Amino acid sequence: MDFLVRKYINDDYSQVLTVWEKTGMGGKHRGDDKNAIKSTLQKGGELLVLIEKESDKIVGTSWITNDGRRLYLHHFGILPDYQSKGLSKLLLIESLEIARQLNLQIKLEVHKDNNIAVNLYKKFGFKYLGDYDVYIIRDVNNLI
């Protein structure tokens, strides 16, 4: 099988959403809709998709947001049936190339028990920042 990494186009959304749902990375319930993608792309982010050439199937994603100071790697994952085939390296190399071209730091969050991902990120130079707890407000309509 042959694979390629390319930039997201609007027609990719349903397949991208499938990847996020099947990997547990996201979905509409987390605010991962077309408008969120469009907004992050307009602000200098990128959404890369990993495609199986023969079927034109999206099998992985790497969503990079840009706050002007650093990049954040989100929703980096490969469909379960395509994992353990070295495809994450291909996708990560392309993601890191964006950071290199923009000359910006790149940061990510990964579950501490996801040893495969942690090892991949370490292999590519990511450094552990320490014991941080992560908090979020998803629904700003309920703020005091």
Number of C-alpha atoms within 10 A of each C-alpha: 6 8 18 14 22 14 13 19 11 9 8 14 15 13 16 25 19 17 25 22 14 15 16 11 15 19 16 12 8 10 13 15 15 14 10 12 20 15 12 17 17 12 12 14 21 22 23 22 27 26 18 17 13 9 10 11 15 23 22 28 30 25 22 26 23 21 11 11 10 14 24 18 21 18 22 24 26 24 16 12 8 14 13 10 9 9 18 21 14 13 23 20 12 17 22 18 11 16 17 12 8 14 12 16 13 19 15 14 12 14 8 8 8 9 11 9 16 17 12 14 17 11 11 12 9 14 11 11 7 6 6 6 5 6 6 5 8 10 9 7 7 7 6 4
